[in-house]
Amino acid sequence: RRSTSGTSVHFGQHTWYCSSTTQVPVSLSSGEAETYGVTKAFSRAIGMRNLAYDLGFERYGELSLEVQTDSSAALAICQRRGCGKLRHLEAGCLWIQAALSSKRVNQLTKVPGVKNTAEILTKSVGRRDLDKNLEAMRVEIRNDRAAELPQATVVERAGCAS
């Protein structure tokens, strides 16, 4: 089956990017699927760090990257060298092992599932967990419109004769 990857990129306490995508490769194990998710997170994190440098954030010093996962299996796969006993992992995922050893990404850490803000991007969660994760991401749900937005106008659809 195909899994869903959820990615949430933060700069300090600010959420810069979120995505939820269906994975392209069909995974034969949950560890393999989680590794594909971590690979996507590495790619997004490096891209966002490059964006921060393009925006002039280097004046604040070196930007370090920490990728977090709630998967022990993915953590083990990413921190070792090679595929090990995992037989079906796509070779394109192995660059993350090199990225860790060369410090292109500073660290990969384990985060409990209940503290993983990207969790709400991968599956259905209860209202309490949704609110808690949105608060951690500094996302506020409001029912009103921003004053700067133009007012919507009603467009009537012309009837079609048959």
C-alpha positions in Angstrom: 0.0 0.0 0.0 1.0 3.6 -0.4 1.7 5.7 2.7 1.3 9.4 3.4 4.2 11.6 4.3 3.6 14.7 6.5 6.2 17.4 6.7 6.3 20.4 8.9 9.3 22.8 8.7 9.9 25.3 11.5 12.3 28.2 11.9 12.5 28.7 15.6 8.9 28.8 16.7 7.6 29.8 13.3 6.1 27.3 10.9 7.4 27.9 7.4 6.1 25.0 5.4 3.7 22.1 5.8 2.7 19.4 3.3 0.9 16.1 3.2 1.6 13.9 0.2 1.0 10.4 -0.9 4.3 8.5 -1.3 5.2 7.4 -4.8 6.9 4.1 -4.0 4.8 1.3 -2.6 6.3 0.3 0.7 6.5 -3.3 1.9 7.0 -2.4 5.5 6.2 0.5 7.9 9.9 1.1 8.5 10.5 1.5 4.7 7.5 3.9 4.5 8.8 6.0 7.4 12.2 6.1 5.8 10.7 7.6 2.7 9.0 10.2 4.8 12.3 11.1 6.6 13.9 11.4 3.1 11.3 13.9 2.1 11.7 15.8 5.3 15.5 16.0 4.8 15.0 17.3 1.3 12.5 19.9 2.4 14.7 21.0 5.4 17.7 21.5 3.2 15.6 23.5 0.7 14.1 25.7 3.4 17.6 26.4 4.8 18.7 27.4 1.3 15.7 29.7 1.1 16.6 31.2 4.5 20.1 31.9 3.2 18.7 33.5 0.1 16.6 35.8 2.3 19.7 36.9 4.2 19.3 34.9 7.3 23.1 34.1 7.3 23.5 37.4 9.3 22.2 35.4 12.3 24.9 32.8 11.9 25.0 29.2 10.7 21.6 27.6 10.5 21.6 24.1 11.8 19.1 21.5 10.7 17.4 19.0 13.0 15.0 16.5 11.4 12.7 14.7 13.8 10.8 11.5 13.3 8.5 9.4 15.5 9.7 6.2 13.9 12.4 4.1 15.6 12.8 2.0 12.5 13.4 5.0 10.2 15.9 6.5 12.7 17.9 3.2 12.8 17.9 2.9 9.0 19.1 6.5 8.5 21.8 6.3 11.1 23.5 3.2 9.8 25.5 2.7 6.7 23.8 0.9 3.7 20.6 -1.0 3.6 21.4 -3.6 6.2 18.7 -6.3 6.2 16.2 -4.1 4.5 15.9 -5.4 1.0 13.4 -3.2 -0.7 14.6 0.3 0.1 15.1 2.6 -2.9 18.7 3.5 -3.4 17.7 7.2 -3.6 17.0 7.2 0.1 20.6 6.3 1.1 21.9 9.9 0.5 20.4 10.8 3.9 23.0 8.6 5.6 25.7 10.7 3.8 23.9 13.9 4.7 24.0 13.0 8.4 27.7 11.9 8.4 28.8 15.0 6.5 26.7 17.3 8.8 24.7 18.7 5.9 21.9 17.9 8.2 23.1 18.4 11.8 21.0 15.8 13.5 18.1 13.3 13.2 16.2 12.8 16.5 13.4 10.8 17.8 10.3 12.6 18.9 7.3 11.0 20.6 4.3 10.6 18.3 2.2 12.8 20.5 4.7 15.6 20.1 5.1 15.2 16.3 3.4 18.2 14.7 3.4 16.5 11.3 1.2 13.7 12.7 -1.9 15.6 11.9 -0.8 15.7 8.2 -0.7 11.9 7.9 -3.9 10.6 9.5 -7.2 11.5 11.1 -6.8 12.6 14.7 -9.2 13.7 17.3 -10.1 17.4 18.0 -7.9 17.6 21.1 -4.8 16.3 19.3 -5.5 18.5 16.3 -5.8 21.6 18.5 -2.7 20.7 20.4 -0.6 20.2 17.3 -2.0 23.4 15.6 -1.1 25.4 18.7 2.4 23.9 18.7 2.7 25.0 15.0 1.4 28.5 15.9 -1.6 28.0 13.6 -4.8 29.7 14.5 -8.2 28.7 13.0 -10.5 31.7 12.6 -13.9 32.1 11.1 -13.6 35.8 10.1 -11.9 37.2 7.0 -8.8 39.4 7.0 -9.7 43.1 6.6 -7.3 43.4 3.6 -9.1 40.8 1.6 -11.6 42.1 -1.0 -15.2 41.2 -0.4 -16.6 38.3 -2.4 -19.1 39.2 -5.0 -22.0 37.0 -6.2 -21.7 35.8 -9.7 -24.9 34.5 -11.2 -24.6 31.7 -13.7 -26.5 32.0 -16.9 -29.1 29.3 -17.5 -28.5 26.9 -20.3 -31.3 25.9 -22.7 -31.4 22.3 -23.8 
